[in-house]
Amino acid sequence: MLFLAGTAGVIEINGTVIVELITFLVMMAILARYVYPQVVRLAEARQRQVVEQLKEADKARADAEAALKDAEAKLNDARRTAQSVIDAANKSAEQLRQDLKQKAEEEAHRIRESTRKEIEADRLKAIQSVRSEVAGLVVAATERVIGETLDVAKHKDLIEKAIEEVASGNGSR
C-alpha cells in the first residue's frame, strides 16, 4: 500500500488511516444501529419523565393553591361565625343587663310601694291612736268638769263627729 502513503505536513497519511477510517465507520454503524437508539430511547424516556414530573408539580401547585383558597375561605367563615357568636353573646349580655336592671327597678318600686303602704298604715294607726287617746282625755276632762259620768258610747260618738268635722276643715255644725 505504498501508493496510499504520503505526507501532509505534520500528519503522515498511510494505510493505517484507511483502517482507522473503516474502523471508525464500522463503529459508527454499530453505534448508530444498536447504541444510539438505546440512548435516544433513554433520553426520550427521561424527557417524558421530566415532563410528567413538571405536570405533577403544576398539578400539585394548583391543588395547593386550591387548598389554600379553601383554607382561607374556611378561616374567613370561621371568623364570621366567631364574630356572630361574639355579637350574639354581647346582645345576650345586654339583654340580660336590661332584664336585671328592669327587675331591680321593679323590686325597688315594690319596696318603695310596700314601705309607703306601711308608713300610711302606721300613720293611720297613729291617727286612730291619737283619736282614741283624745277621746279618752276629753271624756275624762268632761267627767271632771261636769262631775258625773256620761254615757261612754254616746260621748265617743259625739267626740268622733267633732274630730271628723275638725279634720275635714268644717269646724261649724
C-alpha positions in Angstrom: 0.0 0.0 0.0 2.6 2.2 -0.9 0.5 4.3 -3.3 -1.6 5.4 -0.3 1.3 6.7 1.6 2.0 10.4 1.6 2.9 13.3 3.9 0.9 16.3 4.5 2.9 18.5 6.9 2.6 17.1 10.4 0.2 14.3 9.5 1.5 11.3 7.8 -1.0 9.6 5.6 -0.5 5.8 5.2 -2.6 2.6 5.3 -3.5 2.9 8.9 -5.6 5.9 8.2 -7.8 3.8 5.9 -8.1 1.1 8.5 -8.8 3.7 11.2 -11.4 5.3 8.9 -13.1 1.9 8.2 -13.0 1.0 11.9 -14.5 4.4 12.7 -17.3 3.9 10.1 -18.0 0.4 11.4 -18.0 1.7 14.9 -20.4 4.5 13.9 -22.6 1.9 12.1 -22.7 -0.3 15.2 -23.3 2.7 17.5 -26.0 4.0 15.1 -27.7 0.6 14.9 -27.5 -0.6 18.5 -26.3 2.1 20.9 -27.8 5.4 19.7 -31.4 4.1 19.6 -31.0 2.9 23.2 -29.5 6.3 24.2 -32.3 8.2 22.3 -34.9 5.9 23.9 -33.5 6.5 27.4 -33.2 10.3 26.7 -36.8 10.4 25.5 -38.0 8.4 28.5 -36.1 10.7 30.8 -37.6 13.7 28.9 -41.2 12.2 29.2 -40.5 11.6 32.9 -39.3 15.2 33.4 -42.4 16.4 31.5 -44.7 14.2 33.7 -42.9 15.4 36.9 -43.4 19.0 35.7 -47.1 18.3 35.1 -47.4 16.7 38.5 -45.6 19.6 40.1 -48.0 22.0 38.3 -51.0 19.9 39.4 -49.6 19.8 43.0 -49.1 23.6 42.9 -52.7 24.1 41.6 -54.0 21.7 44.3 -52.0 23.5 47.0 -53.4 26.9 45.8 -56.9 25.5 45.7 -56.4 24.0 49.2 -55.0 27.4 50.4 -58.0 29.2 49.0 -60.3 26.7 50.6 -58.5 27.1 53.9 -58.7 30.9 53.6 -62.4 30.6 52.8 -62.9 28.3 55.9 -60.9 30.7 58.0 -63.0 33.7 56.9 -66.1 31.7 57.5 -64.9 30.7 61.0 -64.1 34.4 61.6 -67.6 35.4 60.5 -69.1 32.7 62.7 -66.9 33.7 65.7 -67.9 37.3 65.2 -71.6 36.4 65.0 -71.2 34.3 68.2 -69.5 37.3 69.9 -72.2 39.6 68.7 -74.9 37.2 69.9 -73.1 37.0 73.3 -72.9 40.7 73.5 -76.6 41.1 72.6 -77.5 38.4 75.1 -75.4 40.1 77.8 -77.0 43.4 77.0 -80.5 41.8 77.2 -79.6 40.2 80.5 -78.3 43.5 81.8 -81.5 45.2 80.7 -83.6 42.4 82.3 -81.6 42.6 85.6 -81.9 46.4 85.6 -85.7 46.2 85.0 -86.1 43.6 87.7 -84.0 45.7 90.1 -86.2 48.8 89.3 -89.4 46.7 89.8 -88.0 45.4 93.1 -87.1 48.9 94.2 -90.6 50.2 93.2 -92.2 47.3 95.0 -90.1 48.0 98.1 -90.9 51.7 97.9 -94.6 50.9 97.5 -94.5 48.4 100.4 -92.7 51.0 102.6 -95.2 53.7 101.6 -98.1 51.4 102.5 -96.5 50.5 105.8 -95.9 54.2 106.6 -99.5 55.0 105.6 -100.8 52.2 107.8 -98.6 53.3 110.7 -99.8 56.9 110.1 -103.5 55.8 110.1 -102.8 53.7 113.2 -101.1 56.6 114.9 -104.1 58.9 114.0 -106.5 56.3 115.3 -104.5 56.0 118.4 -104.4 59.8 118.9 -108.1 60.0 118.3 -108.8 57.3 120.8 -106.4 59.0 123.3 -108.0 62.4 122.7 -111.5 60.9 123.0 -110.5 59.3 126.3 -108.9 62.5 127.6 -112.0 64.6 126.6 -114.3 62.1 128.3 -112.1 62.2 131.4 -111.9 66.0 131.3 -115.7 66.3 130.8 -116.4 63.9 133.7 -114.2 66.1 135.9 -115.8 69.3 134.7 -119.3 68.0 134.9 -118.6 65.8 137.8 -120.7 62.9 136.6 -120.2 60.0 134.3 -121.7 60.3 130.8 -122.7 57.5 128.6 -119.4 56.5 127.1 -120.7 55.2 123.8 -122.8 58.3 123.2 -120.0 60.6 124.3 -117.5 58.8 122.0 -119.8 59.2 119.1 -120.1 63.0 119.7 -116.3 63.2 120.0 -115.7 61.2 116.8 -118.1 63.6 114.9 -116.3 66.6 116.3 -112.9 65.2 115.4 -114.1 64.4 111.9 -115.5 68.0 111.5 -112.2 69.4 112.6 -110.2 67.1 110.3 -112.4 68.0 107.3 -111.9 71.7 108.0 -115.6 72.3 108.6 -115.5 73.4 112.3 -119.1 74.7 112.3 -122.1 72.5 113.0 
